[in-house]
């Protein structure tokens, strides 16, 4: 019997995963993925109410333009394996970033997402706008200059009193329902007309990308990182 590596973690269903060897296998256990994302707290739990990775991902999906919705819903799905490591910790643990990138690539392969320049820039804008909104509504004693200095403004959407859709008992369930509905729609003959409906509160929240300056900044950052400037 082989000894269990220190880098082994156990999933919702008791499967062993060696974190040093990323693969698509863990992303086939959607109930486990849902449980993990629904239970994991953003900001290490330093929020006024429980706020999960699943809820964050659902909100990103709801405000994203149609062509980016699949990636927006799944942009943090790899965190079901690596965890939601906060940015300050990532700055101290560069090796963690390497493995996070590898697991994100494995998740992209599992869900047929091509993280090209345009998609990466678009999801980064959505993610940072949602981060600014979360900091405003949910994080205690927020220094608003942290987000204003980045050129990102919070969305005109209040997260404090939002509830999951009536058909879902939790945000984890709402995320899972949306995943399955999106997946089914993409395999249908008329994909767009079969996409799940977006709750009205997102439609009227003014979330449809009034973020031109931020988009340009992020696009510039990505081009610079890729050596295109």
C-alpha positions as CSV (number, residue, x, y, z in Angstrom):
1,X,0.0,0.0,0.0
2,X,1.5,3.3,-1.1
3,X,1.8,6.0,1.6
4,X,-0.5,9.0,1.3
5,X,1.4,12.1,0.1
6,X,1.3,15.2,2.3
7,X,-0.2,17.1,-0.7
8,X,-3.2,14.8,-0.7
9,X,-6.7,16.3,0.0
10,X,-10.0,14.5,0.3
11,X,-13.1,15.4,-1.6
12,X,-16.8,15.5,-0.7
13,X,-17.1,11.9,-1.9
14,X,-13.9,10.7,-0.3
15,X,-11.7,10.7,-3.4
16,X,-8.0,11.4,-2.9
17,X,-6.5,14.2,-4.9
18,X,-2.7,14.9,-5.1
19,X,-2.6,18.7,-5.4
20,X,0.8,18.4,-7.1
21,X,-0.8,16.6,-10.1
22,X,-3.7,18.7,-11.5
23,X,-6.3,16.8,-13.6
24,X,-9.9,17.1,-14.8
25,X,-11.0,14.2,-12.6
26,X,-12.1,16.3,-9.5
27,X,-14.3,18.5,-11.7
28,X,-16.5,15.5,-12.6
29,X,-17.9,15.4,-9.1
30,X,-20.4,18.2,-9.5
31,X,-22.1,17.6,-6.2
32,X,-18.8,17.8,-4.4
33,X,-17.9,21.0,-6.4
34,X,-21.2,22.5,-5.4
35,X,-20.7,21.6,-1.7
36,X,-17.3,23.1,-1.7
37,X,-18.1,26.4,-3.4
38,X,-21.3,26.8,-1.4
39,X,-19.6,26.3,1.9
40,X,-16.4,28.3,1.3
41,X,-16.5,31.8,2.6
42,X,-14.9,34.7,0.6
43,X,-12.6,37.1,2.5
44,X,-11.8,34.3,4.9
45,X,-15.2,34.9,6.4
46,X,-14.5,38.5,7.3
47,X,-18.0,39.6,6.1
48,X,-21.1,40.9,7.7
49,X,-22.9,37.7,6.7
50,X,-21.9,34.4,5.2
51,X,-20.8,35.0,1.6
52,X,-19.7,32.1,-0.4
53,X,-17.6,31.5,-3.5
54,X,-20.8,30.1,-5.1
55,X,-22.8,33.3,-4.4
56,X,-19.9,35.4,-5.8
57,X,-19.8,33.3,-8.9
58,X,-23.6,33.4,-9.4
59,X,-23.6,37.2,-9.2
60,X,-20.7,37.4,-11.7
61,X,-22.7,35.2,-14.0
62,X,-25.9,37.3,-13.6
63,X,-24.2,40.6,-14.5
64,X,-21.9,39.3,-17.3
65,X,-22.7,39.8,-21.0
66,X,-24.2,36.8,-22.7
67,X,-21.0,35.7,-24.4
68,X,-19.1,35.6,-21.1
69,X,-21.7,34.0,-18.8
70,X,-20.3,30.4,-18.9
71,X,-16.8,31.6,-18.0
72,X,-18.1,34.0,-15.4
73,X,-20.1,31.2,-13.7
74,X,-17.0,29.0,-13.6
75,X,-14.1,31.4,-13.2
76,X,-13.5,30.3,-9.6
77,X,-14.5,26.6,-9.9
78,X,-10.9,25.5,-9.4
79,X,-11.2,26.9,-5.9
80,X,-13.2,23.8,-5.0
81,X,-9.7,22.1,-5.1
82,X,-7.2,24.8,-4.2
83,X,-9.4,26.9,-1.9
84,X,-10.2,30.6,-2.0
85,X,-6.7,31.9,-1.1
86,X,-6.9,35.6,-0.4
87,X,-4.7,38.0,-2.4
88,X,-2.6,39.0,0.5
89,X,-1.7,35.4,1.2
90,X,-0.9,34.8,-2.5
91,X,1.6,37.6,-2.4
92,X,3.5,35.7,0.3
93,X,3.2,32.3,-1.2
94,X,4.4,32.5,-4.9
95,X,4.5,28.6,-5.2
96,X,0.7,28.6,-4.4
97,X,0.1,30.8,-7.5
98,X,1.9,28.2,-9.7
99,X,-0.4,25.4,-8.5
100,X,-3.5,27.6,-8.7
101,X,-2.7,28.4,-12.3
102,X,-2.3,24.7,-13.1
103,X,-5.6,23.7,-11.5
104,X,-7.4,26.6,-13.2
105,X,-6.0,25.2,-16.5
106,X,-7.3,21.8,-15.6
107,X,-10.8,23.2,-14.8
108,X,-10.7,25.1,-18.1
109,X,-10.1,21.9,-19.9
110,X,-12.9,20.1,-18.0
111,X,-15.4,22.8,-18.9
112,X,-14.2,23.7,-22.4
113,X,-13.2,27.3,-21.5
114,X,-10.5,29.0,-23.6
115,X,-8.9,31.7,-21.5
116,X,-7.8,33.9,-24.4
117,X,-6.9,37.6,-24.1
118,X,-10.4,38.9,-24.6
119,X,-12.2,36.5,-22.2
120,X,-9.5,37.0,-19.5
121,X,-9.9,40.8,-19.7
122,X,-13.7,40.6,-19.6
123,X,-13.9,38.3,-16.7
124,X,-11.3,40.3,-14.8
125,X,-13.4,43.5,-15.2
126,X,-16.5,41.6,-14.0
127,X,-14.6,40.0,-11.1
128,X,-13.1,43.3,-9.9
129,X,-16.3,45.2,-10.2
130,X,-18.0,42.5,-8.1
131,X,-15.1,42.7,-5.6
132,X,-15.6,46.4,-5.2
133,X,-19.3,45.8,-4.6
134,X,-18.6,43.1,-2.0
135,X,-16.2,45.4,-0.2
136,X,-18.7,48.2,-0.1
137,X,-21.6,46.0,1.1
138,X,-20.2,43.1,3.0
139,X,-16.7,43.8,4.3
140,X,-16.4,45.7,7.6
141,X,-14.4,48.9,7.8
142,X,-13.6,48.9,4.1
143,X,-11.1,51.5,2.8
144,X,-12.9,52.5,-0.4
145,X,-9.7,54.0,-1.8
146,X,-8.5,50.4,-2.3
147,X,-11.0,50.0,-5.1
148,X,-11.2,53.6,-6.3
149,X,-7.5,53.6,-6.8
150,X,-7.9,50.7,-9.3
151,X,-10.4,52.6,-11.4
152,X,-13.1,50.1,-10.5
153,X,-16.4,51.3,-9.1
154,X,-19.0,49.2,-7.3
155,X,-22.1,48.1,-9.2
156,X,-25.4,49.7,-8.4
157,X,-26.5,46.4,-6.9
158,X,-27.0,45.8,-3.1
159,X,-25.7,42.4,-2.0
160,X,-26.8,42.7,1.6
161,X,-30.4,41.6,1.2
162,X,-30.2,39.5,-2.0
163,X,-31.7,36.0,-1.7
164,X,-31.2,33.0,-3.9
165,X,-33.9,32.4,-6.6
166,X,-37.1,31.0,-5.2
167,X,-36.4,27.7,-6.9
168,X,-33.1,27.2,-5.0
169,X,-32.7,26.6,-1.2
170,X,-29.2,28.1,-1.1
171,X,-26.6,30.0,-3.2
172,X,-24.8,26.7,-3.8
173,X,-27.9,25.2,-5.2
174,X,-28.6,28.3,-7.3
175,X,-25.0,28.0,-8.7
176,X,-25.5,24.3,-9.5
177,X,-28.9,24.8,-11.1
178,X,-27.5,27.6,-13.3
179,X,-24.5,25.4,-14.3
180,X,-26.8,22.5,-15.3
181,X,-29.2,24.8,-17.2
182,X,-26.3,26.5,-19.0
183,X,-24.7,23.2,-19.9
184,X,-28.0,21.8,-21.3
185,X,-28.7,25.0,-23.2
186,X,-25.3,24.9,-25.0
187,X,-26.1,21.5,-26.3
188,X,-29.5,22.6,-27.6
189,X,-30.2,23.8,-31.2
190,X,-31.1,27.3,-30.0
191,X,-28.7,27.8,-27.2
192,X,-29.3,31.5,-26.3
193,X,-33.1,31.2,-26.1
194,X,-32.6,28.3,-23.7
195,X,-30.2,30.0,-21.3
196,X,-31.6,30.4,-17.8
197,X,-33.4,33.7,-17.0
198,X,-31.6,36.3,-15.0
199,X,-33.5,37.6,-11.9
200,X,-34.9,41.1,-12.4
201,X,-32.8,42.7,-9.7
202,X,-29.7,42.3,-11.9
203,X,-31.4,43.6,-15.0
204,X,-32.3,46.9,-13.3
205,X,-29.1,47.3,-11.4
206,X,-27.2,49.2,-14.1
207,X,-24.6,46.4,-14.2
208,X,-24.3,46.2,-18.0
209,X,-20.7,47.3,-18.2
210,X,-20.5,51.0,-17.5
211,X,-16.8,50.2,-16.9
212,X,-15.1,51.4,-20.1
213,X,-12.1,53.0,-18.4
214,X,-11.6,50.0,-16.2
215,X,-11.8,47.7,-19.2
216,X,-9.1,49.7,-21.0
217,X,-6.8,49.6,-18.0
218,X,-7.2,45.9,-17.5
219,X,-6.8,45.1,-21.2
220,X,-3.6,47.2,-21.1
221,X,-2.3,45.3,-18.1
222,X,-2.9,42.0,-19.8
223,X,-1.2,43.1,-23.0
224,X,1.7,44.3,-21.1
225,X,2.0,41.0,-19.2
226,X,1.9,39.2,-22.5
227,X,4.6,41.4,-23.9
228,X,2.4,43.1,-26.5
229,X,3.1,46.7,-25.4
